[in-house]
Each structure stands twice: as structure tokens, then as C-alpha cells.
Amino acid sequence: MTARRGSLRRRVAVLVAGSVAVAVVLVAVLTWLVVSSQVRASLDTALDREATRVQRLVRVDADWTGEGSEQCRYAAEPACVRLVETADEVGSGTGPLQTTEAALAVARGDQLRARWTAGPVRVVAVPTRPGEAALVGVPTRQADLALARTAVALTATGGVGVVLAGLLGWAAATVGLRPVRRLDEAVRRVRDSADPHDHVDLASTSPDDELGRLAVAVDSMLVELAAADDAQRAFVADASHELRTPLTTLRTNVQLLTADRPLRPGTRAALGAALGEEVAAMTRTVDDLVELAGDDRPRTAELVVEDVVAAARAAVAATSRRAPGVEVRTDLPGAPVGVRVPAGRLGRLLDVVLDNAVKYGAGGAVEVRVVSGTPGDGVVVVTVTDHGVGIPADERERVFDRFHRAPAARGLPGSGLGLAIAAQVVERAGGTITAEARADGGAGTTIRLVLPAG
């Protein structure tokens, strides 16, 4: 993830640096305000102390007039003093200790004290004798110099803080977004190579934070994409292999029928019948492939309640028409039994399971049974049992894979897609499907469907 314009790292760095810089500036401003307030307060305290000294001096020495002390020539104490009377005019006097309306108000007794700043001097007016007030001034040069130095120090410190904030923001963005950069690199590799088998390095991420969980989620997504890609490639390869045999047979029979050499009527009829059987078998295989591909995307199925008893009777009737020589026995409840299944799929589910039992039942009887669970179970169990070759224990879980056929059944017709379709329907319904040995220990297989009750 390069630091290009609009990159996430730049935005995070700017956000962090800006936040820290604003904090630094606020601290500097607040520090300036506090220091300025304290310096001004200290100056006023010194001024009040000098004013109190002058008040005591005037009261002790009745002849003291303050002559010669009104020129505020010093940067620090002693303070400058001037006495004013109520008869003085506003503006009289020289320098910073000129008579003001506030000073006359203190001399008249209208105010106890008055303060103001006259240029580089801080002035306070305090009463002394009746009709008289003393103006006491303290130069502000030292205070102004201290504040100026403080401002320079805070400005320099704030500037350094802003620069450090920028560096820390960039470092924080670089370190904090390292997992995101790895995700970006992994996704780009997958995009460039079109191979989802690449994974995200999770060793340096913590699963307890948001970025760690994001890394785990992306890695899981890549694993699922890789599995889906592998399944798709296997599906295409198996479908190609499954269709190659009937296509080869069709081509051979068509070449025999269209050859220049004359054929006997019986041979021509046999070739025509073989062509019809191969076309029908390939049509069924293509239909099954289309059905599997159409329902292959994982999604939440819209379930409806259907009567499994009525669907079982219809499936048994259809099976009896297709295989009139096979006895199909039923053990069904007299009342309707509802199950929750994807709309329109219950009949197809029972058809493929019964067709599988008839195909591999070696001509023996097929038994169909529907059992309702207890109200607390919330399930309905459907079993279809044949008396055929049976399925070895190590093959029972694989019979629901696409195109898989047990070794004992590979000589029989079929594409190995029926039970895969049944498993897909049951999975979308939220149920389970298993292949088991017959309960009585005889030859054959029982397909058990457990469906949610409606």
C-alpha cells in the first residue's frame, strides 16, 4: 500500500498528526493564559503592596506631598507616586500618573480603589486624606519581558510538538495499518494471479482487534474462494468425463448408421434403440448438471410446508410406472405430515432417492417409511430401504458427492448425481441425509432423511 494521494495511510497520518498538533496548540494557549494571568496578578499584588506603603507614609507624615517621586523612571521598585485632590482637573499632571476621572472618584470617596494601565505603567488610585488620593504606579517592563520570553518558549515548544506530532502520526499510521497493507498486497496478488489459494499472513496480527478480525475474515474468504474454485474445476472435469462416454457411443453408433455398408434391419433397429437410450441418458445427466449448478450458490432457502405423505405416495406411483417389476412397499401415516422444505423440491428429493434404491436394489423390493418425531424433536424421518448390493461402510459418506459411485455400482447405469441432488435439497431445508446398513442386517442400504417438521 503506497503513500499515494488519497491513501488510507496518509489520511490516518494526517488525522493523528492533526489531533496531536491541535492538542499541543491548545496546551500552549492555555499555558500562556495561565502564565499571563499569574504574572498580571503578581504585578497587581506588588502594586497593592506599594499603595499600602504610600497610604501609611501619608498618614504618618502629614506634610508629605510626593514631590519628585512621580517620574516612573525605574524598571522595578521603588514605585512612582503622585497625590491628587478633588480640585484637580482631569488630565493634569505629566507622565503616566495623570489625573483621571477614576482617580478623582477615589479622592471624593465614590470608589475605594481604581486600577488602569497607562502605557508601560500599571497604576492604582487609593484614598489617603479627605479629598485626596494617591496614584501609585509600578512599571510593567519586567512583567512584559517575562511574558514575551514565555511566548517565545511556548511558540518554539509548540512548533517542535507539531513536527513531532507529524512524525508520530506517520509512524502510527505505518505501524497500525501494517495488517491492512498485508491485506491489500494479498488481495492484489489474488487479483493479478487469479489464484485464490494465496493466504494472508496472520502471524503478526492480533485476533482481538478490528484489524486482526478483518485479516482473519479476508483469509477465510480466500480459503472459501479457493475451495469454490477447486470444486468448480472438479465439477467441470467430472462433467466432461461423464459426458465423454455417451458422446463417444453416440458418435460410434451414428457412424455405423451412416456408413456406406448396408446393415441388416435387426442391426439397424438395435443401433437406433441404443442411440435413443444414450440420448435419454445424456439428457438426464445434463438436466442433473443444470439442476446442481442452479442450486449451487449458498443462500438462505425460502422454506414452505408440504405434506410428505402425499409426496411419498406420488413418488411411489411414479417409481412403479418407471419400474413395474419392482415391488415398492410403504409404511405411511394415515394423516398428512408437514415438513419444511424448499418450495417444489420435496417431490424431486423423494424421486431421486427412490430411483437410486430401484437402480441399485438388484430387482428386490423397496421399502418407504415415514415416521413423525415427538413434538419436542421437531423432525420427520423418511427412510428408503433397498435389498441390493449395499454400500461399504467406508463409502457411505462419499455417495452424496457429485459423480461418486461405489465400486460395486460402477457397472450399473447412472451418472452419480442423484444422491448429490438429494443432499443439496436436504441441506437447504436444514435437515440431514445419511446412508446406513439395513437395520435387520440383510443386504442392501437404507437412505435416511431427517427433515424439519412443518
C-alpha positions as CSV (number, residue, x, y, z in Angstrom):
1,M,0.0,0.0,0.0
2,T,1.9,3.0,-1.3
3,A,1.5,6.5,0.2
4,R,-0.2,7.8,-2.9
5,R,-2.8,10.6,-2.9
6,G,-5.9,9.7,-1.0
7,S,-4.2,6.6,0.6
8,L,-5.6,5.4,3.9
9,R,-2.1,5.7,5.5
10,R,-1.9,9.4,4.6
11,R,-5.4,10.1,5.8
12,V,-4.7,8.3,9.1
13,A,-1.4,10.1,9.5
14,V,-3.0,13.5,8.9
15,L,-5.8,12.7,11.3
16,V,-3.4,11.6,14.1
17,A,-0.9,14.4,13.5
18,G,-3.7,17.0,13.3
19,S,-5.2,15.7,16.5
20,V,-1.9,15.8,18.4
21,A,-1.0,19.2,16.9
22,V,-4.3,20.7,18.0
23,A,-3.7,19.3,21.5
24,V,-0.2,20.8,21.6
25,V,-1.6,24.2,20.4
26,L,-4.4,24.1,23.0
27,V,-1.9,23.3,25.8
28,A,0.4,26.1,24.7
29,V,-2.5,28.6,24.5
30,L,-3.9,27.5,27.9
31,T,-0.3,27.7,29.4
32,W,0.0,31.2,28.0
33,L,-3.3,32.3,29.5
34,V,-2.4,30.8,32.9
35,V,1.1,32.3,33.0
36,S,-0.2,35.7,31.8
37,S,-2.9,35.7,34.4
38,Q,-0.4,34.8,37.2
39,V,2.1,37.5,36.1
40,R,-0.6,40.2,35.9
41,A,-1.9,39.0,39.3
42,S,1.6,39.2,40.8
43,L,2.1,42.7,39.3
44,D,-1.2,43.9,40.9
45,T,-0.2,42.3,44.2
46,A,3.1,44.3,44.1
47,L,1.1,47.4,43.2
48,D,-1.3,47.0,46.1
49,R,1.6,46.5,48.4
50,E,3.2,49.7,47.3
51,A,-0.1,51.6,47.5
52,T,-0.5,50.4,51.1
53,R,3.0,51.6,51.9
54,V,2.2,55.1,50.5
55,Q,-1.1,55.2,52.4
56,R,0.8,54.6,55.7
57,L,3.5,57.1,54.7
58,V,1.0,59.9,54.1
59,R,-0.9,59.2,57.3
60,V,2.4,59.3,59.3
61,D,3.8,62.4,57.6
62,A,1.1,65.0,57.2
63,D,3.5,67.2,55.2
64,W,4.5,64.6,52.6
65,T,3.4,65.6,49.1
66,G,5.2,63.1,47.0
67,E,7.3,65.7,45.2
68,G,9.9,64.1,42.9
69,S,8.5,60.6,43.0
70,E,6.0,60.9,40.2
71,Q,8.6,60.1,37.4
72,C,8.4,56.4,36.8
73,R,11.9,56.0,35.6
74,Y,12.8,52.6,37.0
75,A,12.1,49.2,35.6
76,A,11.3,47.9,39.1
77,E,10.6,49.3,42.6
78,P,10.6,51.9,44.1
79,A,7.1,52.8,42.7
80,C,6.2,56.2,41.4
81,V,3.7,58.3,43.4
82,R,1.6,61.4,42.9
83,L,-1.1,62.9,45.1
84,V,-4.3,64.3,43.5
85,E,-7.1,66.4,45.1
86,T,-10.7,66.8,44.2
87,A,-9.9,70.3,42.8
88,D,-7.5,68.9,40.2
89,E,-8.6,68.8,36.6
90,V,-8.8,65.6,34.5
91,G,-5.6,65.3,32.5
92,S,-3.4,67.4,34.9
93,G,0.0,66.2,35.7
94,T,2.7,64.6,33.5
95,G,3.7,61.1,32.6
96,P,1.7,58.1,33.3
97,L,0.3,59.5,36.6
98,Q,-2.1,62.0,35.1
99,T,-5.3,62.8,36.8
100,T,-8.2,60.7,35.6
101,E,-11.9,60.6,36.4
102,A,-11.4,57.3,38.3
103,A,-8.7,59.0,40.4
104,L,-11.0,61.9,41.3
105,A,-13.8,59.5,42.1
106,V,-11.4,57.8,44.6
107,A,-10.4,61.2,46.1
108,R,-14.1,62.1,46.5
109,G,-14.7,58.8,48.2
110,D,-17.0,57.5,45.5
111,Q,-14.8,54.5,45.0
112,L,-12.5,52.6,47.3
113,R,-9.9,51.8,44.6
114,A,-9.3,52.0,40.9
115,R,-6.8,50.4,38.6
116,W,-5.7,51.0,35.0
117,T,-2.7,50.7,32.7
118,A,-1.1,53.9,31.4
119,G,1.5,52.8,28.8
120,P,4.3,50.9,30.4
121,V,3.0,51.6,33.9
122,R,0.3,49.8,36.0
123,V,-1.5,52.5,38.1
124,V,-3.7,52.2,41.2
125,A,-5.6,55.0,42.9
126,V,-6.1,54.7,46.7
127,P,-7.6,57.2,49.2
128,T,-5.2,58.9,51.6
129,R,-6.6,62.1,53.4
130,P,-10.1,63.5,53.0
131,G,-10.5,65.0,49.4
132,E,-7.2,63.4,48.4
133,A,-6.0,60.2,46.7
134,A,-2.6,58.8,45.8
135,L,-1.8,57.5,42.4
136,V,0.8,54.7,42.7
137,G,2.4,53.3,39.6
138,V,4.6,50.2,39.0
139,P,6.4,49.7,35.6
140,T,5.3,46.7,33.6
141,R,8.6,46.2,31.8
142,Q,9.7,43.2,33.8
143,A,6.3,41.5,33.5
144,D,6.1,42.2,29.8
145,L,9.6,40.8,29.3
146,A,8.7,37.7,31.2
147,L,5.6,37.2,29.1
148,A,7.5,37.8,25.9
149,R,10.0,35.2,26.8
150,T,7.2,32.8,27.8
151,A,5.5,33.4,24.4
152,V,8.7,32.6,22.6
153,A,9.3,29.5,24.6
154,L,5.8,28.3,24.1
155,T,5.9,29.0,20.4
156,A,9.1,27.1,20.0
157,T,7.8,24.2,22.1
158,G,4.6,24.2,20.2
159,G,6.4,24.2,16.8
160,V,8.5,21.2,17.9
161,G,5.4,19.5,19.2
162,V,3.6,19.9,15.9
163,V,6.6,18.5,14.0
164,L,6.8,15.6,16.4
165,A,3.1,15.1,16.0
166,G,3.5,14.8,12.3
167,L,6.3,12.2,12.6
168,L,4.4,10.3,15.3
169,G,1.2,10.4,13.2
170,W,3.1,9.0,10.2
171,A,4.8,6.3,12.3
172,A,1.5,5.3,13.9
173,A,-0.2,5.1,10.6
174,T,2.6,3.0,9.2
175,V,2.7,0.6,12.1
176,G,-1.0,0.5,12.8
177,L,-2.0,-0.1,9.2
178,R,0.6,-2.8,8.5
179,P,-2.1,-5.6,8.6
180,V,-4.2,-3.5,6.2
181,R,-1.2,-3.3,3.9
182,R,-0.7,-7.0,4.0
183,L,-4.4,-7.5,3.2
184,D,-4.0,-5.1,0.3
185,E,-1.0,-7.0,-1.0
186,A,-2.7,-10.3,-0.6
187,V,-5.9,-9.2,-2.5
188,R,-3.7,-7.6,-5.2
189,R,-1.8,-10.9,-5.6
190,V,-5.1,-12.8,-5.9
191,R,-6.3,-10.3,-8.4
192,D,-3.2,-10.4,-10.5
193,S,-2.7,-14.1,-10.4
194,A,-6.5,-15.1,-10.4
195,D,-5.5,-17.7,-7.8
196,P,-7.3,-17.6,-4.5
197,H,-5.0,-20.2,-2.9
198,D,-2.8,-17.4,-1.6
199,H,-3.3,-16.6,2.1
200,V,-2.9,-13.6,4.4
201,D,-0.1,-13.8,6.9
202,L,-1.9,-13.9,10.3
203,A,1.2,-14.4,12.4
204,S,1.7,-10.7,13.2
205,T,-1.9,-9.8,13.7
206,S,-4.0,-9.9,16.9
207,P,-7.4,-11.6,16.6
208,D,-8.7,-9.4,19.4
209,D,-8.7,-6.1,17.5
210,E,-10.7,-4.9,14.4
211,L,-7.7,-5.2,12.0
212,G,-7.0,-8.7,13.2
213,R,-10.5,-9.8,12.8
214,L,-10.6,-8.2,9.3
215,A,-7.4,-10.1,8.4
216,V,-9.0,-13.4,9.6
217,A,-12.2,-12.7,7.7
218,V,-10.3,-11.9,4.4
219,D,-8.1,-15.1,4.9
220,S,-11.3,-17.1,5.5
221,M,-12.8,-15.6,2.4
222,L,-9.8,-16.6,0.3
223,V,-10.0,-20.1,1.7
224,E,-13.6,-20.3,0.7
225,L,-12.9,-18.9,-2.7
226,A,-10.1,-21.4,-3.2
227,A,-12.4,-24.3,-2.2
228,A,-15.1,-23.0,-4.5
229,D,-12.6,-22.7,-7.3
230,D,-11.4,-26.2,-6.7
231,A,-14.9,-27.5,-6.6
232,Q,-15.8,-25.8,-9.8
233,R,-12.7,-27.2,-11.6
234,A,-13.5,-30.7,-10.2
235,F,-17.2,-30.3,-11.3
236,V,-16.2,-29.3,-14.8
237,A,-13.7,-32.1,-15.1
238,D,-16.2,-34.7,-13.7
239,A,-18.9,-33.4,-16.0
240,S,-16.6,-33.6,-19.0
241,H,-15.6,-37.2,-18.1
242,E,-19.2,-38.2,-17.5
243,L,-20.4,-36.8,-20.9
244,R,-17.4,-38.2,-22.9
245,T,-18.6,-41.8,-22.8
246,P,-22.1,-41.3,-24.1
247,L,-20.8,-38.9,-26.7
248,T,-18.3,-41.5,-27.9
249,T,-21.0,-44.1,-28.0
250,L,-23.3,-41.8,-29.9
251,R,-20.6,-40.9,-32.4
252,T,-19.8,-44.6,-33.0
253,N,-23.5,-45.6,-33.5
254,V,-24.1,-42.6,-35.8
255,Q,-21.0,-43.6,-37.9
256,L,-22.3,-47.1,-38.2
257,L,-25.8,-46.0,-39.2
258,T,-24.5,-43.5,-41.8
259,A,-21.8,-45.8,-43.2
260,D,-22.0,-46.9,-46.8
261,R,-22.0,-50.6,-45.8
262,P,-25.7,-51.8,-45.7
263,L,-27.0,-53.0,-42.3
264,R,-29.5,-55.7,-41.6
265,P,-32.8,-54.5,-40.3
266,G,-32.3,-56.0,-36.9
267,T,-28.9,-54.4,-36.5
268,R,-30.2,-51.0,-37.6
269,A,-33.1,-51.3,-35.2
270,A,-30.7,-52.2,-32.3
271,L,-28.4,-49.3,-33.2
272,G,-31.5,-46.9,-33.2
273,A,-32.6,-48.2,-29.8
274,A,-29.1,-47.8,-28.4
275,L,-29.0,-44.2,-29.8
276,G,-32.3,-43.4,-28.1
277,E,-31.1,-44.8,-24.8
278,E,-27.8,-42.9,-24.9
279,V,-29.6,-39.7,-25.8
280,A,-32.0,-40.2,-23.0
281,A,-29.2,-40.9,-20.5
282,M,-27.2,-37.9,-21.6
283,T,-30.3,-35.7,-21.4
284,R,-30.9,-36.9,-17.8
285,T,-27.2,-36.2,-17.0
286,V,-27.4,-32.7,-18.5
287,D,-30.6,-32.0,-16.6
288,D,-29.0,-33.1,-13.3
289,L,-25.9,-30.9,-14.0
290,V,-28.1,-27.9,-14.7
291,E,-30.1,-28.5,-11.5
292,L,-26.9,-28.9,-9.4
293,A,-25.4,-25.8,-11.0
294,G,-28.6,-23.7,-10.5
295,D,-28.7,-24.6,-6.8
296,D,-25.0,-24.5,-6.1
297,R,-24.8,-21.0,-4.7
298,P,-25.0,-20.9,-0.9
299,R,-28.1,-18.9,0.1
300,T,-30.9,-19.0,2.5
301,A,-33.7,-21.1,1.1
302,E,-37.3,-20.0,1.3
303,L,-38.9,-22.9,3.1
304,V,-42.6,-23.9,2.7
305,V,-44.6,-26.6,4.5
306,E,-45.5,-29.6,2.3
307,D,-47.2,-32.9,3.0
308,V,-44.5,-35.6,3.0
309,V,-47.1,-38.4,3.0
310,A,-48.8,-37.2,-0.2
311,A,-45.4,-36.6,-1.8
312,A,-44.2,-40.1,-0.9
313,R,-47.4,-41.6,-2.4
314,A,-46.8,-39.7,-5.7
315,A,-43.1,-40.7,-5.8
316,V,-44.0,-44.3,-5.2
317,A,-46.6,-44.2,-8.0
318,A,-44.1,-42.6,-10.4
319,T,-41.5,-45.2,-9.5
320,S,-43.9,-48.1,-10.0
321,R,-44.7,-46.8,-13.5
322,R,-41.0,-46.5,-14.4
323,A,-40.1,-49.9,-12.9
324,P,-43.2,-52.1,-13.0
325,G,-41.3,-55.2,-12.0
326,V,-40.1,-53.8,-8.6
327,E,-42.2,-54.1,-5.6
328,V,-42.4,-50.9,-3.5
329,R,-43.8,-51.3,0.0
330,T,-44.9,-48.3,2.0
331,D,-45.5,-47.7,5.7
332,L,-47.1,-44.2,5.8
333,P,-49.2,-42.4,8.4
334,G,-52.9,-42.1,7.6
335,A,-52.9,-38.3,8.3
336,P,-50.9,-35.6,6.5
337,V,-47.4,-34.9,7.9
338,G,-45.9,-31.5,7.2
339,V,-42.2,-30.8,6.6
340,R,-40.4,-27.6,5.8
341,V,-38.5,-27.8,2.5
342,P,-37.6,-25.5,-0.4
343,A,-40.7,-24.8,-2.5
344,G,-41.3,-27.5,-5.1
345,R,-38.3,-29.7,-4.1
346,L,-39.8,-32.4,-1.9
347,G,-41.1,-34.4,-4.9
348,R,-37.7,-34.3,-6.6
349,L,-36.0,-35.3,-3.4
350,L,-38.1,-38.4,-3.0
351,D,-37.9,-39.3,-6.7
352,V,-34.1,-39.4,-6.8
353,V,-33.9,-41.4,-3.6
354,L,-36.4,-44.0,-4.8
355,D,-34.8,-44.1,-8.3
356,N,-31.5,-44.8,-6.6
357,A,-33.0,-47.6,-4.5
358,V,-34.6,-49.2,-7.5
359,K,-31.5,-48.9,-9.6
360,Y,-29.2,-50.4,-7.1
361,G,-31.7,-52.7,-5.5
362,A,-30.9,-55.7,-7.8
363,G,-34.6,-56.0,-8.6
364,G,-35.6,-56.6,-5.0
365,A,-38.3,-54.9,-3.0
366,V,-38.0,-51.2,-1.9
367,E,-39.5,-50.1,1.4
368,V,-40.6,-46.5,2.1
369,R,-41.4,-45.4,5.6
370,V,-42.4,-42.0,7.1
371,V,-42.1,-41.6,10.9
372,S,-43.1,-38.4,12.7
373,G,-40.9,-37.5,15.6
374,T,-42.1,-36.4,19.0
375,P,-43.4,-32.8,19.3
376,G,-40.2,-31.9,21.1
377,D,-38.0,-33.3,18.3
378,G,-39.5,-31.1,15.6
379,V,-38.4,-33.5,12.8
380,V,-39.8,-36.1,10.4
381,V,-37.8,-39.2,9.4
382,V,-38.2,-40.7,5.9
383,T,-36.4,-44.0,5.2
384,V,-36.0,-45.7,1.8
385,T,-34.5,-49.2,2.0
386,D,-33.4,-51.5,-0.8
387,H,-32.3,-55.1,-0.9
388,G,-29.4,-54.7,-3.4
389,V,-25.7,-54.8,-3.3
390,G,-25.3,-52.4,-0.4
391,I,-22.7,-49.8,0.3
392,P,-19.4,-50.5,2.1
393,A,-19.0,-48.6,5.4
394,D,-16.1,-46.5,4.1
395,E,-18.1,-45.4,1.1
396,R,-21.4,-44.3,2.8
397,E,-20.3,-40.7,3.3
398,R,-19.0,-40.3,-0.2
399,V,-22.1,-41.5,-2.1
400,F,-23.5,-38.0,-1.7
401,D,-20.6,-36.4,-3.6
402,R,-21.1,-35.5,-7.2
403,F,-20.3,-38.2,-9.7
404,H,-19.1,-40.6,-7.0
405,R,-20.2,-44.2,-7.4
406,A,-19.3,-47.1,-5.2
407,P,-17.0,-49.7,-6.9
408,A,-19.9,-52.3,-6.7
409,A,-22.2,-50.0,-8.6
410,R,-19.9,-48.7,-11.4
411,G,-21.2,-51.2,-13.9
412,L,-24.8,-50.0,-13.4
413,P,-26.3,-47.1,-15.4
414,G,-26.4,-43.7,-14.0
415,S,-24.2,-40.6,-13.5
416,G,-23.8,-40.5,-9.7
417,L,-25.7,-37.2,-9.4
418,G,-29.0,-38.3,-7.9
419,L,-27.9,-38.5,-4.3
420,A,-25.9,-35.3,-4.7
421,I,-29.1,-33.5,-5.7
422,A,-30.9,-35.1,-2.7
423,A,-28.2,-34.0,-0.3
424,Q,-28.3,-30.5,-1.7
425,V,-32.1,-30.2,-1.2
426,V,-31.9,-31.6,2.3
427,E,-29.1,-29.3,3.3
428,R,-31.1,-26.2,2.1
429,A,-34.0,-27.5,4.1
430,G,-31.9,-27.6,7.2
431,G,-32.1,-31.4,7.6
432,T,-29.7,-34.4,7.3
433,I,-29.3,-37.3,4.9
434,T,-27.3,-40.5,5.6
435,A,-26.7,-43.9,4.0
436,E,-26.9,-46.8,6.5
437,A,-26.8,-50.5,6.5
438,R,-30.2,-52.3,6.8
439,A,-31.4,-52.5,10.4
440,D,-32.1,-56.2,10.1
441,G,-28.5,-56.9,8.9
442,G,-29.5,-58.0,5.5
443,A,-28.0,-56.9,2.2
444,G,-29.0,-53.5,1.0
445,T,-28.9,-49.9,2.0
446,T,-31.2,-47.5,3.9
447,I,-31.2,-43.8,3.0
448,R,-32.4,-41.9,6.0
449,L,-33.8,-38.3,5.5
450,V,-34.4,-36.2,8.6
451,L,-36.4,-33.1,7.7
452,P,-37.7,-30.3,9.9
453,A,-41.3,-30.7,10.8
454,G,-43.8,-28.1,9.5
